[in-house]
């Protein structure tokens, strides 16, 4: 009877963790967040600060096997960070965060890479929306069809879906909540993750893209965050229309829903209590803000009571009367 030495198997067992670490074969999901340039002034469209805030939550607080990397303008000059990407998050003005790399991102999407578009990043041209956004995330904002008022929304999360885990049934948040998106023809394939009802009473500002569709949508549930599972297990996408105000990220339920959505698109089962993240302090909210010099405004934590007491926006009846004439 032959006796085989135990040394080689024992050595292999001891070295195995090092081999796994060296090859990166540890099932860690890689998330790349693309932050756009500054644009709107202090406290609004804080793409860099918002991306870093979400990345910090994923890397340091979630307890999940994820690696979140933030890149900024000019990312297209070094695409190495995307070599093992599982989800791409874009938070930027319109399509500027894409940097004309449509085909590059399209190839990623066709490989099953997740896509998450935050706030203004959900707004391409109608042609780009149909060619890219609808296949990637199931829909997009469209000028002349969608609207972008600022209003105090009482958000309702979709029941029974994992993205809703750990998210309160109702959340109050003032933001520029776009609605009436242009979705894929197979509307039933789109998940209405966050819905809310705009009314004359909860409107704070009617701005440039207000139109008859916005008027017609008053008093009816509107989808302000949606999810999409591409056909044939081709990956997942999410659109989130909030995030104009940096304060939004300090609303725990909103932040949890977005973090849940990010990991869902990366193919991770959302934890039962949702993706963990620490409540934000005022100092947290003021990290990584864009530099506007003396015009920088220290960001305060949200005051939901004050939002509820805001007077309704004045209705421009003459402007709205013109909508009907244009449609006639």
C-alpha positions, 0 to 999 in steps of 0.5 A: 500500500502506497502512502502519498505525502500530505505536503502538496495538498496541504500547501495547495490549500494554504496557497489557494486564497492567494491564488484567488486574490491574485486572479480576482475570482472572488465574485466581487461586483464592480460598479463604475459611477460616471460623474458629470461636470458641474453645471447648475450652481451650489447644491444642485446637480452635484454629480461628483459629490453624489457619486462619491456619496453613493460609492462610499455607501457601497464600498464602506457601509453596505457589507456587500462584495462590491467595488465602486469606482467614481470616474469624471469627465474624460473617462473615455481616455482610459477605459481600463476601469470598465474591463470587469464592470458589472454596472455603469451609473451615469449622473450628469447633464443630459448625455454629456456623461456618455461623451459620445461613447454610444457604441462602447456603452452599447457593447457593454449593455449587450454583454449584460452590463447593468445601466443606471441613469440618474436625474438629467442623465435620463434625458437624451434626444428622441432618436438616442432614446429610442436607439439606446435608452429604451433597450438599455433601461426601458425608457427615457425623458423626451422633450415635448413629451415629458415634463420636469417640474419641481414638486413635493412628492409622496413617493410610493415604492413598488411592493413585492420587488427586491428594490423595495427592501428596506424602503419605507412605504411612503417617502416625502421629498422635494425634487425636480421629479420628471414624469411622463417618460417615453417607455418601450412599447411593451409598457408592462415590462417596465417596473414602476419602482417609485410612483407619486401623484403630482397636484396643483397643491404640491407643485413648487415650480413649473419650469421650461419643459412644462406642457399639456402632458404635464397638465394631463398627468396631474392627479394621477400616479406618475412613475419617477423611478423605473426598472427594466429587465432586458429580454433574454436575460440581457441585463438590467437597467434603471432610470431615476428622475430625482437628484436635482437637489443634493439634499435628496441623498440625505433622505434615507429611503430614497438613498436606499432605493437607489443603492438597491437599484444599483446592486440589482442591476449588478446582478446582486440579490438585494439584502432583506433589509435593503442595502445598508448605508449610514444616515448622512450628517450635514458634514457628509452632505458637504463633502466633495461639492463642486467649487463655486468659490464664494458662491458655495452654499453649505448644504443643510439636511432636509426639512420635510416639515418645511417642504410640506408647508411650501405654498403652491406654485402660481399657475400661468394660465395664459401659458397653459391655454397655449398648450391646447392651441398648439395641440389643436 
